[in-house]
Amino acid sequence: MPYDGNDELPEDVQDALPEHAQEIYRKAFNSAWDQYEDDEDREARAHAVAWSAVKDEYEKTDGEWQKKDGG
């Protein structure tokens, strides 16, 4: 179930991440969703890939996701 827009992301993702990080999450999820189409854990794997992509550019500081310095 790829996401067409950030407003379709799970509420916990929308509530936790800033808009740009949501875009990263959505694009990574959709890409992984296509890549792992034959995987029985497709959705869980796609979410894991999406969080990993966010963590490449963002870090959680004082309970909030913020862009990494230099990123």
BELDA-V229244 format. One line per field, one symbol per residue. ss: DSSP state (H for helix, E for strand, - for the rest). burial: I if it has 16 or more other ideal C-beta (glycine too) atoms within 10 Angstrom, else O. A space follows every 10 residues. Layout:
ss->???
burial->???
//
This chain:
ss->-----HHH-- HHHHHH--HH HHHHHHHHHH HHHHH----- -HHHHHHHHH HHHHHHHEEE E--EEEE--- -
burial->OOIOOIOOIO OOIOOIIOOO IIOIIIOIII OIIOOIOOOO OIOOIIIOII OOIIOOOIOO OOOOIOOOOO O
//
